[in-house]
Amino acid sequence: MAKNNKVKNTNDLDLKDRLVAINRVTKVTKGGRAFSFAAIVVVGDGNGVIGWGLGKANEVTAAIAKGVETAKKNLIKVPLHNGTIPHEVAAKFGGSRIFLKPASEGTGAKAGGAMRAVLESVGIKDVLAKSKGSSNPHNLVKATIAALDELRSPAQVAQARGISVEKVFNGK
């Protein structure tokens, strides 16, 4: 149930790209083996904006560049709350299932592999994360971004309920 958190204007963002995984693909032909590369990349501004992209090319640098361009085309805005996420969230993509839980300040990003790259790129400093099922980097990145896309800020929850933000925090 992804919301419409797409980022429209990317001109004023200071995006940093991060290589998550690179895969060498071999195609066997009559003349021998042909190698190409597939790179999965995440870009983020460290302040709540994240996107992912997949680039394929005959050279590693070209594959990374294509991945970065693709990632810049599908950016989403993630609500952050004091360096962590506003609430628990779980998501699934393919065989990968992930669970994210807010953590207190100073905990750090307790996540591994592809999930850590996504969470650090978006600017989440304190979070507890668990991945279950497949550890395929492609599916983990997509599941993590799907989970981040489902997050709602306290203001969004208050607006949907028709109450003030203070009532959301205090539970009254």
N, C-alpha and C positions, 0 to 999 in steps of 0.2 A: 504494500500500500504506500507507494512513494508519492510524496507531495511535490508540488511545483516549486522547488527551492532553487531553480536555475539562476545562475548569475548572468545577467545580460551584458553589462559593460565591463570589459576586462582591461581597458586601457590604463586605469589608475591603480591596478593591482601589482604588487611586487611579488610575482610568482617564482618559486624555486622548485626545480624539478629534482626528482629522486628516482633512481633506478631501483626497481624492486627485484626483477629477475630477468635474466637473458637466457634464451634457449637456442641451441644450435640445431637446425633442422637439416637433415640429409636426404636428398632425393637421388636415388640410384637410377642412372640412365645408361643407355647403350655405351656412351663414351666415358663412363666412370661415375664418380660421385659429385653432385653439385651441392655445395653448402650454402645455407642462408641462415639468417638470424631473426628471432622474434624477441622483442623487448617489451616488457610491461613497465610503465612509468607512471608515477603519481606526481602531480604538481599541486602546490598549496602555498598560501601566503602566510601561514602560521597564525592566522587570526580568524579562522572559521570558514575558509574557502578551500575546497578540494576538488580534484578531478583526476580521472585516470585515463590512460590511453595505451593502445597496443600498436606497435610499429613493427613492420616486417620489411627486411631489405637484405641485400647480399653482403653488406658490411655492418658491423656493430654500430658505428657512429651514426650511420644513416638510419638504422632501425630505431635508435634512441631518439633522434631528431623527429622522426615520424610519430613516435609515441608521444612526445611532448606536444606536438601540434594537435594531435587528436585529443589529448588530455585537456588542452586549453579550450576546446570546443564544447566540452560537457562538464563545466564547473557547477558545483552546488554550494549553497551557503548552509553552514551547520551552526546551530545555536550553541554557544559555549557559556558555562556558568562558573566563574572563578577558576579557570584553568582546567575544568573537568566537564563532564557531560551533565545535563540537567536531570536525567533519570536513567534507569536500567533499560536496556534494549537488546533484543535478540534478532538475528536475521539468518537467512539461509540462501545459498546460491549453489546450485549443483550439489555436490556431495559435502560441501563445507558448511558447517553451522558455527556461528559465533555468538558470543554473549559479552556485552559491555556493561560495566557497572561503575558508577561514579566513586571516586576515592577522595579521601581527605588530602589537604595540602601537604606536600612533601613525600607522598607515596611514590610518585613517579609513574611512568607508563609501564605497567606490568603486562607486557604483551610481547609476543615473539614474531619474528620473521616479517612476513608481508603485512600483518596487522600493525606492527610497530611503525613501519614506514608510513602507512596511511595516517595513523594517529598523530605521529610527530609532525607530518607535513601540514595537517589541519590545525595544529597548535594546541592539542590536548596534552597537558603536562601530567595530570594525575588521573589515572584510570586503571581499573582492573579488567582484564580481558581474558577470555578463554575461547580457544578454537577446538571444536570437536569435529570428528569426521575427517574429511580429506584435508591435507595440508598443501594442496596444489596452490601456488601463489596467485594464479589467475582467478580462481574461484574465491580465495580468501580476500583479495582486494575488492572484488565485486560484492561479496557478502558484507564486508566492513563498510563500504560506501553505502550500500543499501540500508544498513543499520543506522548510519549517521544521517541518512536522508529521512528516516522515520522520527528522529528526535524533534521534540517540540519545546520551545522556550516557555518559561512560566507566563510570559505575557500572552503567548498564543493560546495556552490552556485557559487563562483567565478570559480572554476574548471569546473563546468558544463556549465557555460556561456562562458568560455574561456577568462576571463578577470582577472585583479588583484583584490586582496582583498580590496584595497583602493577604487576601483571603486564601489564595492558592498556597502561599507559604505557611500560613498559620492553620489552615485546615478548618476554618470557621465559616 
